[in-house]
């Protein structure tokens, strides 16, 4: 019988893409995917270590793997990703039932371990840049992740990513174009470009004219490909968001009307302590520049509350900035120290947990109110929606996303992967609701 695997993924889109590559690689080795861990010969975890909650959640899941391993010692347990990289010197001592561990730059080593005669635990943690041209098993045939860079050169004082993913390196320009061309030929209509600071792409590359490549150059080259309907990307850094990128959103049909622009704090003093390399004023200048070129853009962000030293006045500056910008959505987090980071060594100005929670609640209220107000601009409009499948709350309806990255639940007849016009009839802070336009319904009936 063919062996079976089960992968559990924690964390960001980069991890989701890495898991797709793990699955593709395993299936080329003759494995099939199992629906549950207790049905798998190989149990894999692709881990995240951005926040303490991610660590705790993963360790709880690892307890089940330990039990399953004790029931069947022939089972292989593997741990990959950022958490594995961050505890590389102690992973096997703490969890002796783990057979193989590897960092995010060593995904391809999993195949080497599984095809070797090794009977002892193995760890792979060296940084090797982009981990080879691995096959992928995509969740949806019409959407694909495309990793355009690895690593990060920033030194944000709270962030563990540089130590888990290494130094920044861009993938070759022509290699990326060829990859996306292949994806389009395989039926992909939407790609999401991935990088830790995705808009810094190309600074370490040179074009035929000897000048550095740029992110906007890549966007224009991809937009020129026949059959590619949508281009998304995540996550940019405000310090690298150039006007030429905003112009791409305004001029290129395939570049989506959505920009995720991480804020982290609205206080220049806290931003400096975070080593974010921009001020409140510089951030707002970037927002104004974007909206000058793309007035209807959907802006989303990340915000951390409770960073050491954050006063009530600092937090009020964050609230006022969020109200001023009016985000379409935000990921909000309570600060948690990460091992090996500068912020983890701070002992003064620590914020009590109840205060962090209270601030988070106030922030969420401001974000939700602004997002609800922003969503109303879509009511009465017809938006092109890429159908992803049935609605999660009502299987009789369909679910998809607009160019603005808004989830749209709607009535109509369409297949996943189709782009259909939907008339928006109502909106919440999170989702839009609508009906397929009459023209689309009539076209489908003929």
N, C-alpha and C positions, 0 to 999 in steps of 0.2 A: 504494500500500500504506500501511496505517496505521503510524505510527511506534511504536517500542517503547522502553520504559524499564526500567532496573534500579536498584533502591535497596538499598544496604547500610547497615544501622543499627548503631551502636555506642552502648553506654551504657544509660541508665535507661529506666524505663517511660514517662517523659515523651517521650523520644526515639522510643520505639516508637509512641506515639500520634501524634507529629508526622509520622512516616513514613507512617502510615496516612492522614493527611490529605494528604500529598504524593501518594500513590498515587490517592486519590479525586479530587483536583484534576486530576491528569494524565489520568485516564480521562475526565473531563468534557471535556478538551481533545482527545480523540480518540486518546490513546495506549493501547497494550496493554502488559501486563507481560511482560518477557522473562525466561526462566529463568536466563540467564547474561549477564555483562557483554559478552562478545564478540558477542552477538546484539542488543545494544541500540543505538539511535540516541542515547539520553540516558542517561548514567551518573551516578547521584547517590550521594553519601555524606552520611549524617546523623551528625554526629560528636559525640564526647564529649571533655571535657578535664578530667575529675575527677582522673584519675591519669596519670602519665607513661606507663604501659604502654598506656593507651588511645591516646595520641598516637602512640606508636611503631607500634602495630598498624595504625592508620589510614594513616600515611605509607607503610607497606609496601604496602597495598592501592592507594594512589594511584599507585604506580609502575606497576602493571598498566594503570591508566587512561591514563597517559602513553603507554605502548606502543600501546594500542588507538587512541588519538587520532592517533598518528603514522601508523598504518596507514590510518586513514580520518579525515582532517581535518574532515569534515562532522559527526562525532560531537560532541555537546555534553557537557562534563564539568562537573558542579555539585557544590559543597561547601556543606552547610548545618550548622547546629547550633552547639554551644558552642565547639568548636575553631575553627571559622571566625570566630566572634565574637571569640575571644581573640587571634587573629592578624590581625585585620581590616586593619591598616595595612601588612601585608607579604605577605598571601596570594598576590597576583598576581605580586609580584616573586620570591617563592620558587618558585611553581608557575605559570609563564606559560601552561601549557596549559589551565589552569582557565578556563572561560568565565563562570561565574556563581558567586558566593558570597553567603551570606545567614545572618544570625543566627537563633536560635530564635524571635524575635519577628517575623520577616519571611518566614515560610513562604509566605504568599500572594503575595509578590513574584516567586516563581518563575514563576507563570503570566504575570505582566506581562512578564517577560523573554522567555519563550518565544513570546509573541504579538506582540512588538514587532519593529521592523525593525532593532534594534540589531545591530551587527556587532563591537562591541568588548566586552571583559570588563566586567561590571557587578557591583557589590557593594552589598548592602543590609544595614545594620547598626543602624538606629535602633530604639529600644524604642517599641512602639506598644500595649502591653498585649496582650490576647487577640487573636490574629491572624485575626479574622473567623470567620464560620460556614462553615468549609470542609467539603466532602464528605469522607467517609472510606471507605476500603476495609478493612473489618475482617478480621482473620485468621480469626476464628470468628464466625458469625452470631449466636451466643447469648451472646457476651461482648463487652463494650465498655469502653474507657477513657473517662472523662469528666473533662476538665480543669476544675477549679473555681477555680483561681487561677493567676496567673503571678508570677514574680519571688520575691525573698526579701529581707527586711529584716535578717536576722541578719548578723553580722560575724565568723563563725568564722575564726580566723586562718589556717587552712590551705585554705579553700574559695574556689574561683574562681566559683561559681555567681552571686553577686550582680552580678559584673561582666559575666557572659555572658547573664543573663536579666533583669536590671533589678530595680526596686523591686517589692515585693509589691502585688498588686491582686487583689481578689476579683471573680469574675463575678457579675452580678445574680442574686439568689435565684430569682426567678420564671422567669428564663431557663433556669436549670439544671433546675428541675422540669419545664419544658416539654420540654427536650432529652431527659431521661430518659423522660418519657412517650412521646415519639416513638420512642425506642430500644426500649422495651417493646412498642410496637405493631408494631415491625419484627422481633420475635422474640427480643430480648435478655432473658436471664434473670439475668445477673450483670453488675454494673457495678463498676469500680474507679475511685474518685475520686482524682484526681491533683493534687498541689500540692507545692511545695518544702518548705513547712511546712504541710501540709494542714489540720491541726487549728487553725490560726490563722485559718481562713476566717471572713469576715464582720465582722471588726473594723473594716473601712473601709466597711461598709454600714449602713443603717438600715432597720428594719422599719416597718410602719404606725404602731406605737406610739412611734417615734422612738428606740428603743433599738437598740444594735448587734445585728446578726445573729450567730449562733453556729454552730459546726460541729455541735453536738448538735441544734440546730434543723433543720439541713439533713438530718441522718440521720433524724430523726423524720418529716419531710415526705416523704422518699424511701421510707421503710418503709411509708408509708400508700398507696403506689401499687399498685394491683392488677396482679398479674402479674410483679412484680419479686421474684425469689426470694432473691438474694444481693447484699449491698453490702460491698465491700472498700475500703480506702483506703491510700495511701502517699504520702509518708512523714510521720508526725507528728514533732513536736519535744517532748521531755520537758517543756520549760518551759510548753507550752501544753496539756498533757494534763490536762483538767479531770475531776473526778469524774463530772460529768453525762455525759461521753462513755463512761466505763466503765459507767454505768448503762444507756446505750443498748445496749451489748453484752449486758447481762443481760436487758433487757426487750424488745428489738425482734427479732422472728424472723428478719428478713432480714440483720441486721448480723452478719457472720461472727465466729467465735470465734478471732480471730487479731489480734494487735496487733504491729506492727513498731515497736520503741522503740529508736532509735539510742542507743548508749552512748558510743562512741569511746574512752573510757578510764575505768578504775575508780579513778583517782587524782584527788582534788580539786585537787591542785596542777597536774597536767597539764591537767585540764579548764579551769582558770582560764587557763592559757597558750593553750589552744585557743579561749578566749572562748566556751565553751559555755553559760554563764549558769546552770549548776546544779552542785551538788556531788555527791559520791558518796552522801551521806546523802539528799539530795533525790531522787536517782534511785531509790534503794531504797525511799523512801517512796511514789513513784509506782507501783512494782512491787507493793508491799503493798496499795495502794489498789485497783489493778486486780484482783488476785487475791481480794480481799475480796468484790468484786461478781461476778467471773467466775472461779471456782476452776479451771475446766477450760481456761482460755484458753491458746492457744499463743503464746508470746512469742518473737520473733526480734529480732535486733539487728545493728548495725554496730560494728566495733572496729578502731581504728588502732593499730598497734604501731610503736615506733621514732620517736615524735615527738621533736623536739629537746629535750634536757634530761631525757628519760625515764630514770630510774635503774632499777636492778634492783628496788628497793623499790617504785617506782611501778608497774612491770610486775606484781610480785607482787600488788599491790592489784587490778589488773585481773583476774588469774587468780582471786583469792579471790572477787571480786564475781560473776564468771561461774559459779563453782561454787555460790555462794549462791543466785543467781537460778535456775539450771537452764534454759537457753534451749532451745527446740525446734530452733533453727537460728541460724546467724550468718554474716554476710559479714565476712570478716577481710581486712585490707589492711596492707601495709607503707607507711609514710609516704613520700610523694614530694612535693617542693616544687612548687607551681604558680606560674607567673609572675604578678606583680602582687599576691600575697598577703603578709600580714605574716610568715607563717612562712617564706616563701622568703628573707627577709632575715636570718634568724637564722644566725649564724656560730659560735656557741658551743654546746657540748653536743650536737653532731651525733653520731648513733649510727652506728657502722660497719655496713656492710651485712651482714656475717656475723652480727653480733649481732641485727640485725633479723630475719634469716631464722630464727635459732635461737629467738627469742622467738615468732615466728609459729607455728612448729612446735609449741611447747609450748601455745600458746593453742588451736590447732586440736585438739590431743589432748583438752584440757579440754572444749571445746565439743562435740566428737563424743561423748565419753563421757556428758556430761550429756544430749545429744539422744537418744542410744540409750536411756538410762534413762527419759527422758520418754516416748518412743514406746511403751514397753511398756504404758502405761496403756490403750492402744487395743485391745490383743489381747483377743479375746473379746467385744468390743463390736460393735454394728452401727451404721455411720456412713452418712449420706446423702452420696452421691458424685455430683458433676456430671461426666458423662462428656465427655471431651475428644477421644477417639479411640483408636486402637490403642496398646498398650504399645510403647515404643521398643525394648525388649530382646526382646520376644516378641509378634509381631503377632497371635498367636492369642488373646492376652488383651487386655483393655481398660485404659485409663488414665484417671484423673480426679482430682479434688481434693475433699477434705472441707472442711467449714466452717473447720477449723483450718489450712487451706492445706497439708495434707499430701498428697503425691502417693500415690495408691492404684492399684496394679496388681491386676487381679482377673479372674476367669473369669466369663463370663455373656454374655447377649445383650442389647445395648442400643445405642441410637443416640447419636451426639454431641449434646449438648444436653439429654439426659434426666438426671434426678436419680433415682438408684436406691439402695436400701439394700444395703450390702455388709458381710458378716461378716468382721471382721479376724482373720486366723489367725497372722500373724507381722509383725514390725516391725524395721527397721534404723534407724540414726540419720537416714536421709534419706527412706525410703519405707515404706509399709505394703503388705501383700499380703493378699488375701482372696478371697471367693467371693460372688457375688450371693446374697442371702438366699433361702431356699426359697420364701417367700411371693412374692417378686418373680419368681422363675423360674416358679412356677405361674401367676401373673397373666399373664406373657408368653406362656404356652402356650395360654391360652384365647382 
